[in-house]
């Protein structure tokens, strides 16, 4: 069984969902410390001026808070009713994109629900997006697995807890901290994600294609055709190179 894992990011980029659909089980790592200025509460979209961050305001209670403990600032002063402002920003940026109308209401329903928990908001959004992309990989939260250790040890323990025989790692930060030899000794093969960012007509301008934006960029620009990029021709194990 191939397992992949990642923190529950806010409206993640398309590579996040590529890793999810190549795995047999995806673990949402919500029991680790929340990092400030991270992708857990912000993402990038494309505007007429280029890439722009959009952010969910959070309550800063402690630097030691875990992702699953982080609360959203839904107060009257919480970035001037953040959800309404965010929806207007998305509409201003993407209203001319062919798929915007198809997803506007569903996205608004989640963002305006006034979730208190950041991880629950992200989980609802991820479920919405993976459904739109036709991804049915089972998911589990790391907080339900009693995972121990930090960084590479934590990932290895996570794999043991779910009975993985292979771990699908991203090609970014994972290469700097994963102890591949330890995984091999445990009988778990490390596979590296091989992801080529799809190209599509991206509105609004400028003309240069911008990678690693929120998945909403693809959904708005491609509409129902977005799912075509996530339909594997063969099984996940044969698609992922060792």
ROSE-4610 file (N, C-alpha, C; in Angstrom, 1 decimal, always signed):
// ROSE-4610
residu = [X/X/X/X/X/X/X/X/X/X/X/X/X/X/X/X/X/X/X/X/X/X/X/X/X/X/X/X/X/X/X/X/X/X/X/X/X/X/X/X/X/X/X/X/X/X/X/X/X/X/X/X/X/X/X/X/X/X/X/X/X/X/X/X/X/X/X/X/X/X/X/X/X/X/X/X/X/X/X/X/X/X/X/X/X/X/X/X/X/X/X/X/X/X/X/X/X/X/X/X/X/X/X/X/X/X/X/X/X/X/X/X/X/X/X/X/X/X/X/X/X/X/X/X/X/X/X/X/X/X/X/X/X/X/X/X/X/X/X/X/X/X/X/X/X/X/X/X/X/X/X/X/X/X/X/X/X/X/X/X/X/X/X/X/X/X/X/X/X/X/X/X/X/X/X/X/X/X/X/X/X/X/X/X/X/X/X/X/X/X/X/X/X/X/X/X/X/X/X/X/X/X/X/X/X/X/X/X/X/X/X/X/X/X/X/X/X/X/X/X/X/X/X/X/X/X/X/X/X/X/X/X/X/X/X/X/X/X/X/X/X/X/X/X/X/X/X/X/X/X/X/X/X/X/X/X/X/X/X/X/X/X/X/X/X/X/X/X/X/X/X/X/X/X/X/X/X/X/X/X/X/X/X/X/X/X/X/X/X/X/X/X/X/X/X/X/X/X/X/X/X/X/X/X/X/X/X/X/X/X/X/X/X/X/X/X/X/X/X/X/X/X/X/X/X/X/X/X/X/X/X/X/X/X/X/X/X/X/X/X/X/X/X/X/X/X/X/X/X/X/X/X/X/X/X/X/X/X/X/X/X/X/X/X/X/X/X/X/X/X/X/X/X/X/X/X/X/X/X/X/X/X/X/X/X/X/X/X/X/X/X/X/X/X/X/X/X/X/X/X/X/X/X/X/X/X/X/X/X/X/X/X/X/X/X/X/X/X/X/X/X/X/X/X/X/X/X/X/X/X/X/X/X/X/X/X/X/X/X/X/X/X/X/X/X/X/X/X/X/X/X/X/X/X/X/X/X/X/X/X/X/X/X/X/X/X/X/X/X/X/X/X/X/X/X/X/X/X/X/X/X/X/X/X/X/X/X/X/X/X/X/X/X/X/X/X/X/X/X/X/X/X/X/X/X/X/X/X/X/X/X/X/X/X/X/X/X/X/X/X/X/X/X/X/X/X/X/X/X/X/X/X/X/X/X/X/X/X/X/X/X/X/X/X/X/X/X/X/X/X/X/X/X/X/X/X/X/X/X/X/X/X/X/X/X/X/X/X/X/X/X/X/X/X/X/X/X/X/X/X/X/X/X/X/X/X/X/X/X/X/X/X/X/X/X/X/X/X/X/X/X/X/X/X/X/X/X/X/X/X/X/X/X/X/X/X/X/X/X/X/X/X/X/X/X/X/X/X/X/X/X/X/X/X/X/X/X/X/X/X/X/X/X/X/X/X/X/X/X/X/X/X/X/X/X/X/X/X/X/X/X/X/X/X/X/X/X/X/X/X/X/X/X/X/X/X/X/X/X/X/X/X/X/X/X/X/X/X/X/X/X/X/X/X/X/X/X/X/X/X/X/X/X/X/X/X/X/X/X/X/X/X/X/X/X/X/X/X/X/X/X/X/X/X/X/X]
num = [1/1/1/2/2/2/3/3/3/4/4/4/5/5/5/6/6/6/7/7/7/8/8/8/9/9/9/10/10/10/11/11/11/12/12/12/13/13/13/14/14/14/15/15/15/16/16/16/17/17/17/18/18/18/19/19/19/20/20/20/21/21/21/22/22/22/23/23/23/24/24/24/25/25/25/26/26/26/27/27/27/28/28/28/29/29/29/30/30/30/31/31/31/32/32/32/33/33/33/34/34/34/35/35/35/36/36/36/37/37/37/38/38/38/39/39/39/40/40/40/41/41/41/42/42/42/43/43/43/44/44/44/45/45/45/46/46/46/47/47/47/48/48/48/49/49/49/50/50/50/51/51/51/52/52/52/53/53/53/54/54/54/55/55/55/56/56/56/57/57/57/58/58/58/59/59/59/60/60/60/61/61/61/62/62/62/63/63/63/64/64/64/65/65/65/66/66/66/67/67/67/68/68/68/69/69/69/70/70/70/71/71/71/72/72/72/73/73/73/74/74/74/75/75/75/76/76/76/77/77/77/78/78/78/79/79/79/80/80/80/81/81/81/82/82/82/83/83/83/84/84/84/85/85/85/86/86/86/87/87/87/88/88/88/89/89/89/90/90/90/91/91/91/92/92/92/93/93/93/94/94/94/95/95/95/96/96/96/97/97/97/98/98/98/99/99/99/100/100/100/101/101/101/102/102/102/103/103/103/104/104/104/105/105/105/106/106/106/107/107/107/108/108/108/109/109/109/110/110/110/111/111/111/112/112/112/113/113/113/114/114/114/115/115/115/116/116/116/117/117/117/118/118/118/119/119/119/120/120/120/121/121/121/122/122/122/123/123/123/124/124/124/125/125/125/126/126/126/127/127/127/128/128/128/129/129/129/130/130/130/131/131/131/132/132/132/133/133/133/134/134/134/135/135/135/136/136/136/137/137/137/138/138/138/139/139/139/140/140/140/141/141/141/142/142/142/143/143/143/144/144/144/145/145/145/146/146/146/147/147/147/148/148/148/149/149/149/150/150/150/151/151/151/152/152/152/153/153/153/154/154/154/155/155/155/156/156/156/157/157/157/158/158/158/159/159/159/160/160/160/161/161/161/162/162/162/163/163/163/164/164/164/165/165/165/166/166/166/167/167/167/168/168/168/169/169/169/170/170/170/171/171/171/172/172/172/173/173/173/174/174/174/175/175/175/176/176/176/177/177/177/178/178/178/179/179/179/180/180/180/181/181/181/182/182/182/183/183/183/184/184/184/185/185/185/186/186/186/187/187/187/188/188/188/189/189/189/190/190/190/191/191/191/192/192/192/193/193/193/194/194/194/195/195/195/196/196/196/197/197/197/198/198/198/199/199/199/200/200/200/201/201/201/202/202/202/203/203/203/204/204/204/205/205/205/206/206/206/207/207/207/208/208/208/209/209/209/210/210/210/211/211/211/212/212/212/213/213/213/214/214/214/215/215/215/216/216/216/217/217/217/218/218/218/219/219/219/220/220/220/221/221/221/222/222/222/223/223/223/224/224/224/225/225/225/226/226/226/227/227/227/228/228/228/229/229/229/230/230/230/231/231/231/232/232/232/233/233/233/234/234/234/235/235/235/236/236/236/237/237/237/238/238/238/239/239/239/240/240/240/241/241/241/242/242/242]
x = [+0.8/+0.0/+0.9/+0.6/+1.4/+0.6/+1.4/+0.8/+1.5/+0.7/+1.2/+0.7/+1.4/+1.0/+1.3/+0.5/+0.8/-0.1/+0.4/-0.5/-1.7/-2.8/-4.1/-4.0/-3.5/-3.3/-4.6/-4.5/-5.7/-5.7/-6.7/-6.9/-5.6/-5.1/-3.7/-3.5/-2.3/-1.9/-2.2/-2.1/-2.5/-1.6/-0.3/+0.6/+0.2/-0.4/-1.0/-2.0/-2.8/-3.9/-3.3/-2.2/-1.6/-1.0/-0.4/+0.2/-0.9/-2.0/-3.2/-3.7/-3.9/-4.5/-3.5/-2.2/-1.3/-1.1/-1.7/-1.6/-2.8/-2.6/-3.7/-4.3/-3.6/-4.1/-3.4/-4.2/-3.6/-3.8/-2.7/-2.8/-2.7/-3.7/-3.7/-3.0/-1.8/-0.9/-1.3/-2.3/-2.8/-2.3/-1.4/-1.0/+0.3/+0.9/+2.2/+2.0/+3.1/+3.0/+2.6/+1.7/+1.3/+2.5/+2.9/+3.9/+3.3/+3.8/+3.3/+3.7/+2.8/+3.0/+3.3/+2.4/+2.6/+1.4/+1.4/+0.3/-0.9/-0.8/-2.0/-3.1/-2.8/-3.8/-3.7/-2.9/-2.9/-2.5/-2.8/-2.5/-2.4/-2.0/-1.8/-2.8/-3.3/-4.1/-3.5/-4.1/-3.6/-4.6/-4.0/-4.8/-4.2/-4.8/-4.3/-2.9/-2.5/-1.1/-0.2/-0.6/+0.3/-0.2/+0.7/+0.3/+0.0/-1.0/-1.4/-1.7/-1.3/-1.7/-3.1/-3.9/-5.1/-4.9/-5.4/-5.1/-6.3/-6.4/-7.4/-6.8/-7.4/-6.9/-7.0/-6.0/-6.1/-5.8/-6.3/-6.1/-4.7/-3.8/-2.5/-2.5/-2.7/-2.8/-1.4/-0.7/+0.6/+1.4/+2.7/+3.6/+3.6/+3.2/+3.2/+2.0/+1.0/-0.3/-0.1/-0.8/-0.9/-1.8/-1.7/-2.6/-4.0/-4.3/-5.6/-6.2/-5.4/-5.8/-6.0/-5.6/-5.6/-7.0/-7.3/-8.7/-8.7/-9.7/-9.9/-10.4/-9.9/-10.4/-11.6/-12.8/-14.1/-14.7/-13.9/-14.4/-14.8/-15.5/-15.9/-14.7/-13.6/-12.4/-11.4/-11.9/-11.0/-10.8/-9.9/-9.6/-10.9/-11.7/-12.9/-13.8/-14.2/-15.0/-14.3/-13.3/-12.3/-13.0/-14.0/-14.6/-15.2/-15.9/-16.6/-15.5/-14.5/-13.4/-12.7/-12.5/-11.8/-12.7/-14.0/-14.8/-14.9/-14.9/-14.8/-13.5/-12.4/-11.1/-11.1/-11.6/-11.7/-12.6/-13.7/-14.6/-14.0/-13.3/-12.7/-11.6/-10.9/-9.7/-10.2/-11.3/-11.6/-13.0/-13.7/-15.1/-15.2/-14.1/-14.2/-13.7/-13.2/-12.7/-14.0/-13.8/-15.0/-15.6/-14.9/-15.4/-15.8/-15.7/-15.9/-17.3/-18.3/-19.7/-20.0/-19.4/-19.7/-19.3/-18.2/-17.7/-17.9/-18.4/-18.6/-19.4/-20.6/-21.5/-21.1/-20.5/-20.0/-18.8/-18.0/-16.9/-17.4/-18.3/-18.9/-19.6/-20.2/-20.9/-19.9/-18.7/-17.7/-17.1/-16.7/-16.0/-16.9/-18.1/-19.0/-19.7/-19.3/-19.8/-19.3/-18.3/-17.8/-17.3/-16.5/-15.8/-14.9/-14.9/-14.0/-12.6/-12.5/-11.3/-10.7/-9.4/-8.7/-8.6/-8.2/-8.1/-9.4/-10.5/-11.8/-12.2/-11.9/-12.2/-11.4/-10.1/-9.2/-9.7/-10.2/-10.7/-11.9/-12.8/-14.0/-13.6/-12.7/-12.3/-11.5/-10.7/-10.0/-11.0/-12.0/-13.0/-13.8/-14.1/-14.7/-13.9/-12.6/-11.7/-11.4/-11.1/-10.8/-12.0/-13.2/-14.4/-14.5/-14.2/-14.3/-13.3/-12.2/-11.1/-11.3/-12.3/-12.5/-11.6/-11.0/-10.1/-10.8/-10.6/-11.4/-10.5/-9.2/-8.3/-8.8/-8.8/-9.2/-8.3/-8.8/-8.1/-8.2/-7.2/-7.2/-6.4/-6.8/-6.0/-4.9/-3.8/-2.7/-3.0/-3.8/-4.2/-5.0/-5.5/-6.2/-5.3/-4.0/-3.1/-2.1/-2.1/-1.1/+0.3/+0.6/+1.9/+3.0/+4.2/+5.3/+6.4/+7.3/+8.6/+8.4/+9.5/+9.5/+10.1/+9.7/+10.2/+10.2/+11.4/+11.5/+11.0/+11.3/+10.9/+9.4/+8.8/+7.3/+6.7/+7.2/+6.7/+6.8/+7.9/+8.1/+7.1/+6.9/+6.0/+4.6/+4.3/+3.0/+2.8/+3.8/+3.7/+3.5/+4.2/+4.0/+2.6/+2.1/+0.7/-0.4/-0.2/-1.2/-0.9/+0.2/+0.6/+1.1/+1.8/+2.3/+3.5/+3.6/+4.9/+5.6/+5.0/+5.7/+5.2/+6.1/+5.8/+6.0/+5.0/+5.2/+5.5/+6.7/+7.2/+7.2/+7.0/+7.1/+8.6/+8.8/+10.2/+10.8/+10.1/+10.6/+11.4/+10.8/+11.5/+11.8/+11.0/+11.2/+12.6/+13.1/+14.4/+15.5/+15.2/+16.2/+16.2/+15.1/+15.1/+14.7/+14.2/+13.8/+15.0/+15.0/+16.1/+15.7/+16.0/+15.6/+16.1/+17.3/+17.9/+17.0/+16.5/+15.7/+14.4/+13.8/+12.6/+12.9/+14.1/+14.5/+14.6/+15.2/+15.4/+14.1/+13.1/+11.8/+10.9/+11.5/+10.8/+9.8/+10.0/+9.1/+9.9/+9.4/+10.1/+9.7/+10.7/+10.4/+10.3/+9.2/+8.9/+8.9/+9.4/+9.4/+8.4/+7.6/+6.5/+7.2/+6.7/+7.1/+6.0/+6.0/+4.8/+5.2/+4.6/+4.8/+3.6/+3.8/+2.6/+1.9/+0.6/-0.2/-0.3/-0.3/-0.5/-1.9/-2.5/-3.9/-4.0/-5.0/-5.2/-5.6/-4.7/-4.8/-5.2/-6.4/-6.9/-6.9/-6.8/-6.5/-5.1/-4.7/-3.3/-2.5/-1.2/-0.4/-0.3/+0.3/+0.3/+1.1/+2.2/+3.1/+2.4/+2.5/+1.9/+2.5/+1.7/+2.3/+1.9/+3.0/+2.8/+2.5/+2.1/+2.0/+1.0/-0.1/-1.2/-2.2/-3.2/-4.2/-4.9/-5.4/-6.2/-7.4/-7.9/-9.0/-8.7/-7.4/-7.0/-7.3/-7.0/-7.3/-8.8/-9.5/-10.9/-11.7/-11.3/-11.9/-11.6/-10.4/-9.9/-10.3/-10.4/-10.7/-12.1/-12.8/-14.2/-14.2/-15.1/-15.2/-14.1/-13.3/-12.2/-11.0/-11.0/-9.9/-9.7/-10.8/-10.7/-9.9/-9.8/-9.0/-7.6/-7.0/-5.6/-5.4/-6.4/-6.2/-6.9/-7.0/-7.5/-6.3/-5.8/-4.6/-5.0/-4.1/-4.3/-4.0/-3.2/-2.8/-2.8/-2.5/-2.6/-1.5/-1.8/-0.8/+0.5/+0.6/+2.0/+2.8/+2.2/+3.0/+3.3/+2.6/+2.8/+3.9/+4.2/+5.1/+6.5/+7.5/+8.8/+9.6/+10.4/+11.2/+12.4]
y = [-1.2/+0.0/+1.2/+2.1/+3.4/+4.4/+5.1/+6.1/+7.4/+8.5/+9.8/+10.7/+11.7/+12.5/+14.0/+14.8/+16.3/+17.0/+18.2/+19.0/+19.4/+19.7/+20.1/+21.6/+21.8/+23.2/+23.9/+25.2/+26.0/+26.1/+25.6/+25.6/+25.3/+24.0/+23.7/+23.8/+23.7/+23.8/+22.4/+22.3/+21.0/+19.9/+20.2/+19.1/+18.3/+19.0/+18.3/+17.2/+17.5/+16.6/+15.5/+15.8/+14.8/+13.7/+14.2/+13.2/+12.4/+13.0/+12.3/+11.2/+11.5/+10.6/+9.4/+9.6/+8.5/+7.6/+7.9/+7.1/+6.2/+5.1/+4.3/+4.8/+5.6/+6.2/+7.5/+8.6/+9.9/+10.3/+10.7/+11.1/+12.6/+13.2/+14.6/+14.8/+15.4/+15.5/+16.8/+16.6/+17.7/+17.8/+16.9/+16.8/+17.6/+18.2/+18.9/+20.3/+21.0/+22.4/+23.3/+24.2/+25.2/+26.2/+26.4/+27.3/+28.6/+29.7/+31.0/+31.3/+32.1/+32.4/+31.2/+30.1/+28.9/+28.7/+27.6/+27.3/+26.7/+26.6/+26.1/+27.1/+28.4/+29.4/+30.5/+30.2/+31.1/+30.3/+30.9/+30.4/+31.5/+31.2/+32.2/+32.0/+33.1/+33.1/+34.0/+34.0/+34.9/+36.1/+37.3/+38.5/+39.2/+40.3/+41.0/+41.5/+41.6/+42.1/+41.0/+39.7/+38.6/+37.8/+37.0/+36.2/+37.1/+36.7/+37.4/+36.4/+36.7/+35.9/+36.2/+35.2/+35.4/+34.6/+35.1/+34.6/+34.5/+33.4/+33.2/+33.7/+34.7/+35.2/+34.2/+34.0/+33.1/+33.7/+33.1/+33.6/+33.2/+34.1/+33.8/+33.6/+32.4/+32.1/+31.7/+30.8/+30.3/+29.9/+30.0/+29.5/+28.0/+27.3/+25.9/+25.2/+26.0/+25.4/+24.4/+23.3/+22.3/+22.8/+22.2/+22.6/+22.3/+21.2/+20.8/+21.7/+22.5/+23.4/+24.8/+25.2/+26.5/+27.0/+28.2/+28.7/+29.9/+30.0/+31.1/+32.3/+33.5/+34.8/+35.2/+34.8/+35.2/+36.4/+37.1/+38.3/+39.4/+40.4/+41.5/+42.2/+42.2/+42.8/+41.8/+40.6/+39.6/+39.8/+40.7/+41.1/+41.6/+42.3/+42.9/+41.8/+40.9/+39.8/+39.1/+38.4/+37.8/+37.0/+36.2/+35.4/+36.2/+37.3/+38.1/+38.8/+39.3/+40.0/+39.0/+37.8/+36.8/+36.4/+36.2/+35.9/+37.0/+38.3/+39.4/+39.4/+39.1/+39.1/+38.0/+36.8/+35.7/+36.1/+36.7/+37.1/+38.2/+39.2/+40.2/+39.6/+38.6/+38.0/+37.0/+36.3/+35.2/+35.2/+36.3/+36.3/+36.1/+36.4/+36.1/+34.7/+34.0/+32.6/+31.7/+30.7/+29.9/+29.1/+28.7/+27.8/+28.5/+29.8/+30.5/+30.3/+30.5/+30.4/+29.0/+28.0/+26.6/+26.3/+27.0/+26.7/+27.8/+29.0/+30.1/+29.8/+29.3/+29.0/+28.0/+26.9/+25.8/+26.3/+27.1/+27.7/+28.7/+29.5/+30.5/+29.8/+28.7/+28.0/+27.5/+27.1/+26.6/+27.8/+28.8/+29.9/+30.8/+30.8/+31.6/+30.8/+29.6/+28.8/+29.1/+30.0/+30.5/+29.3/+28.5/+27.4/+28.0/+27.4/+27.9/+27.3/+26.1/+25.3/+25.5/+25.9/+26.0/+24.7/+23.6/+22.3/+21.8/+22.1/+21.6/+22.4/+23.7/+24.5/+23.9/+23.7/+23.1/+21.8/+20.9/+19.6/+19.7/+20.6/+20.8/+21.2/+22.2/+22.6/+21.5/+20.8/+19.7/+18.7/+18.4/+17.4/+17.9/+19.2/+19.8/+19.7/+20.1/+20.1/+18.7/+17.7/+16.4/+15.7/+16.1/+15.6/+16.1/+17.4/+18.0/+17.4/+16.9/+16.3/+14.8/+14.3/+12.8/+11.9/+12.5/+11.7/+11.1/+9.7/+9.0/+8.3/+8.7/+8.1/+8.2/+7.1/+7.2/+8.2/+8.9/+9.8/+9.5/+9.8/+9.7/+10.8/+11.2/+12.3/+11.7/+12.3/+11.7/+11.8/+12.8/+12.9/+11.7/+10.8/+9.6/+8.4/+8.6/+7.4/+7.3/+8.3/+8.2/+8.1/+9.0/+9.0/+9.6/+9.0/+9.5/+9.9/+10.7/+11.2/+12.5/+13.0/+14.2/+14.0/+14.8/+14.8/+13.4/+12.9/+11.6/+10.4/+10.5/+9.4/+9.4/+10.6/+10.7/+10.1/+10.4/+9.9/+8.4/+7.9/+6.4/+5.7/+6.3/+5.8/+5.8/+6.9/+7.0/+5.9/+5.6/+4.5/+3.2/+2.9/+1.7/+1.6/+2.7/+2.6/+2.2/+2.6/+2.3/+1.1/+0.5/-0.7/-0.5/+0.6/+1.0/+0.1/-0.2/-0.8/+0.1/+1.3/+2.3/+3.7/+4.7/+6.0/+7.0/+7.7/+8.6/+10.0/+10.4/+11.7/+12.8/+14.0/+15.1/+15.4/+16.0/+16.3/+17.5/+18.2/+19.4/+19.2/+19.7/+19.6/+18.2/+17.2/+15.9/+15.3/+15.7/+15.2/+15.7/+16.7/+17.2/+16.6/+15.9/+15.4/+13.9/+13.3/+11.9/+11.0/+10.1/+9.1/+7.9/+7.9/+6.8/+5.4/+5.4/+4.2/+3.6/+4.4/+3.9/+3.3/+3.9/+3.4/+2.0/+1.9/+0.6/-0.5/-0.1/-1.1/-1.6/-0.7/-1.0/-1.7/-1.9/-2.6/-1.7/-0.4/+0.5/+1.3/+1.2/+1.8/+3.3/+4.1/+5.6/+5.8/+6.4/+6.7/+8.3/+8.8/+10.3/+10.7/+11.7/+12.2/+12.8/+12.4/+12.9/+13.7/+15.0/+15.8/+16.9/+16.9/+17.9/+18.8/+20.1/+21.0/+21.1/+20.9/+21.0/+22.4/+22.6/+24.0/+24.1/+25.2/+25.5/+27.0/+27.4/+28.8/+29.5/+30.4/+30.9/+32.4/+32.7/+34.0/+34.5/+35.7/+36.8/+36.9/+38.0/+38.2/+38.5/+38.6/+38.6/+37.3/+37.3/+36.1/+34.9/+35.3/+34.2/+33.3/+32.0/+31.0/+31.0/+31.0/+31.0/+29.6/+28.9/+27.6/+27.8/+26.6/+26.5/+27.5/+27.8/+28.6/+27.6/+28.2/+27.3/+26.5/+25.4/+24.5/+25.3/+26.3/+27.1/+27.7/+28.0/+28.6/+27.6/+26.3/+25.3/+25.1/+25.0/+24.8/+26.0/+27.2/+28.3/+28.4/+28.2/+28.3/+27.1/+25.9/+24.7/+24.2/+24.6/+24.1/+22.6/+21.9/+20.5/+19.7/+20.3/+19.7/+19.6/+20.2/+20.1/+18.7/+17.9/+16.5/+15.7/+16.1/+15.3/+15.2/+16.2/+16.1/+15.1/+14.6/+13.7/+12.4/+12.0/+10.6/+9.8/+9.0/+8.1/+7.0/+6.8/+5.8/+4.4/+4.3/+3.1/+3.2/+2.1/+2.1/+3.1/+3.6/+4.5/+3.9/+2.6/+2.0/+2.0/+1.8/+1.8/+3.2/+4.2/+5.5/+6.2/+5.8/+6.5/+5.8/+6.5/+5.9/+5.7/+4.7/+4.5/+5.4]
z = [+0.0/+0.0/+0.0/-0.9/-1.0/-0.2/+0.7/+1.6/+1.3/+1.2/+1.1/+2.3/+2.6/+3.8/+3.6/+4.1/+4.1/+5.1/+5.5/+6.4/+5.7/+6.4/+5.7/+5.3/+4.1/+3.7/+3.2/+3.2/+2.8/+1.2/+0.6/-0.8/-1.5/-1.4/-1.8/-3.4/-3.8/-5.2/-5.8/-7.1/-7.8/-7.5/-7.2/-6.9/-5.6/-4.7/-3.5/-3.9/-4.8/-5.2/-6.1/-6.9/-7.7/-6.7/-5.6/-4.7/-4.1/-3.8/-3.1/-4.1/-5.3/-6.2/-6.6/-6.4/-6.7/-5.5/-4.4/-3.2/-3.0/-2.2/-1.8/-0.5/+0.3/+1.5/+1.7/+2.0/+2.2/+3.7/+4.4/+5.8/+5.9/+6.5/+6.8/+8.1/+8.0/+9.2/+10.0/+10.9/+11.7/+13.1/+13.5/+14.9/+15.2/+14.1/+14.3/+14.5/+14.9/+15.2/+14.0/+14.2/+13.2/+13.0/+11.7/+11.4/+11.0/+11.4/+11.0/+9.5/+8.9/+7.5/+6.6/+6.9/+6.2/+5.2/+4.5/+3.6/+4.3/+5.6/+6.3/+6.3/+6.3/+6.3/+5.2/+4.2/+3.0/+1.8/+0.6/-0.7/-1.7/-2.9/-3.9/-5.1/-5.6/-6.7/-7.8/-9.0/-10.0/-10.2/-10.3/-10.5/-11.8/-12.2/-13.3/-13.1/-11.9/-11.6/-11.3/-11.4/-11.1/-9.9/-9.3/-8.1/-6.9/-6.1/-4.9/-3.8/-2.6/-1.5/-1.0/-0.6/+0.2/+1.5/+2.6/+3.9/+4.8/+5.5/+6.6/+7.9/+8.5/+9.8/+10.9/+11.7/+12.8/+14.1/+15.2/+16.5/+17.0/+17.4/+17.8/+19.3/+19.7/+21.2/+21.7/+20.9/+21.4/+20.2/+20.3/+19.2/+19.1/+20.2/+20.3/+19.9/+19.4/+19.0/+17.8/+17.9/+16.8/+15.7/+14.5/+13.4/+13.8/+14.4/+14.8/+15.9/+16.6/+17.6/+17.2/+16.0/+15.5/+15.2/+15.8/+15.6/+14.6/+13.9/+12.9/+13.6/+13.2/+13.8/+13.0/+13.6/+13.0/+13.7/+14.4/+15.1/+14.1/+14.6/+13.7/+13.1/+13.8/+13.3/+12.6/+12.4/+11.8/+10.3/+10.1/+8.7/+7.9/+8.6/+8.0/+7.4/+8.2/+7.8/+6.6/+6.9/+5.9/+4.8/+5.1/+4.1/+3.0/+3.4/+2.4/+1.5/+2.1/+1.4/+0.5/+0.9/+0.1/-1.1/-0.9/-2.0/-3.1/-2.6/-3.5/-4.3/-3.6/-4.3/-5.4/-5.0/-6.0/-7.2/-6.9/-8.0/-8.9/-8.3/-9.1/-10.0/-9.5/-10.2/-11.3/-11.0/-11.9/-12.5/-12.4/-12.9/-14.4/-15.1/-16.6/-17.0/-16.0/-16.3/-16.5/-17.4/-17.9/-16.8/-15.8/-14.7/-13.4/-13.4/-12.1/-11.6/-12.5/-12.0/-11.5/-12.1/-11.7/-10.3/-9.8/-8.4/-7.4/-7.9/-7.0/-5.8/-6.0/-4.9/-3.9/-4.4/-3.6/-2.7/-3.3/-2.5/-1.5/-1.8/-0.9/+0.3/+0.0/+1.1/+2.2/+1.8/+2.7/+3.4/+2.7/+3.3/+4.2/+3.9/+4.7/+5.9/+6.1/+7.1/+8.5/+8.6/+9.9/+10.7/+10.1/+10.9/+11.9/+13.1/+14.1/+14.0/+13.5/+13.4/+12.0/+11.9/+10.6/+9.9/+10.7/+10.0/+9.5/+10.2/+9.7/+8.4/+8.4/+7.2/+6.0/+6.3/+5.2/+4.7/+5.7/+5.4/+4.5/+4.8/+3.9/+2.5/+2.4/+1.1/+0.3/+1.0/+0.3/-0.2/+0.6/+0.2/-1.0/-1.1/-2.2/-3.5/-3.3/-4.5/-5.0/-4.1/-4.6/-5.2/-4.8/-5.4/-6.8/-7.0/-8.3/-9.3/-8.7/-9.5/-9.7/-9.1/-9.2/-8.4/-7.3/-6.5/-5.4/-5.2/-4.2/-3.2/-3.2/-2.2/-0.8/+0.0/+1.4/+2.2/+3.2/+4.0/+5.4/+6.2/+7.7/+8.3/+9.5/+10.2/+11.0/+11.0/+11.8/+13.3/+13.7/+15.2/+15.7/+14.8/+15.2/+15.2/+14.9/+14.8/+15.9/+16.9/+18.0/+17.4/+16.5/+15.8/+16.7/+16.8/+17.6/+16.8/+17.4/+16.7/+16.0/+15.4/+14.7/+13.3/+12.3/+11.0/+10.4/+10.0/+9.4/+10.2/+11.5/+12.5/+12.5/+12.5/+12.6/+11.4/+10.2/+8.9/+8.9/+9.4/+9.4/+10.3/+11.5/+12.5/+11.9/+11.2/+10.5/+9.6/+8.8/+7.8/+8.5/+9.6/+10.3/+10.8/+11.4/+12.0/+11.0/+9.7/+8.7/+7.9/+8.1/+7.4/+6.0/+5.8/+4.4/+4.1/+2.8/+2.3/+1.4/+1.1/+0.3/+0.8/+0.8/+1.1/-0.1/-0.5/-1.6/-1.1/-1.3/-0.8/-1.9/-1.5/-2.4/-2.7/-3.8/-4.3/-3.7/-2.8/-2.2/-0.9/+0.2/+1.5/+2.0/+1.6/+2.0/+1.7/+0.6/+0.2/+1.2/+1.9/+2.9/+4.2/+4.6/+6.0/+6.1/+5.0/+5.1/+5.2/+6.2/+6.3/+5.5/+4.3/+3.4/+3.9/+4.4/+4.9/+6.0/+6.9/+8.0/+7.4/+6.4/+5.8/+5.2/+4.5/+3.9/+4.9/+6.1/+7.1/+7.7/+7.6/+8.1/+7.1/+5.9/+4.8/+4.1/+4.1/+3.5/+2.4/+1.2/+0.1/+0.0/-0.3/-0.5/-2.0/-2.4/-3.8/-3.8/-4.9/-5.1/-6.1/-5.7/-6.6/-7.9/-9.0/-10.3/-10.9/-10.7/-11.0/-12.0/-13.2/-14.2/-14.1/-13.8/-13.7/-15.0/-15.0/-16.3/-16.7/-18.0/-18.6/-19.1/-18.9/-19.4/-19.6/-20.3/-20.5/-19.1/-18.7/-17.4/-17.4/-16.9/-16.8/-15.3/-15.0/-16.0/-16.3/-17.1/-17.5/-16.3/-16.4/-17.6/-18.3/-19.5/-20.3/-19.7/-19.0/-18.5/-17.5/-17.7/-16.9/-15.5/-14.4/-13.1/-12.4/-12.0/-11.3/-9.8/-9.2/-7.8/-7.2/-7.9/-7.4/-6.8/-6.0/-5.5/-6.6/-6.2/-7.2/-7.8/-7.1/-7.6/-9.0/-9.2/-10.4/-11.6/-11.4/-12.4/-12.5/-11.4/-11.5/-12.2/-11.8/-12.5/-13.9/-14.3/-15.7/-16.6/-16.0/-16.8/-16.6/-15.6/-15.4/-15.2/-15.8/-15.7/-16.3/-17.2/-17.8/-16.8/-15.7/-14.7/-14.3/-14.2/-13.7/-14.7/-16.0/-17.0/-16.6/-15.9/-15.5/-14.4/-13.8/-12.6/-12.8/-14.1/-14.4/-14.8/-13.9/-14.3/-15.3/-16.2/-17.2/-16.7/-15.6/-15.1/-13.6/-12.8/-11.4/-10.8/-9.6/-8.9/-8.8/-8.4/-8.2/-9.4/-10.6/-11.8/-12.3/-11.8/-12.3/-11.5/-10.3/-9.5/-9.6/-10.0/-10.2/-8.9/-8.8/-7.6/-7.5]
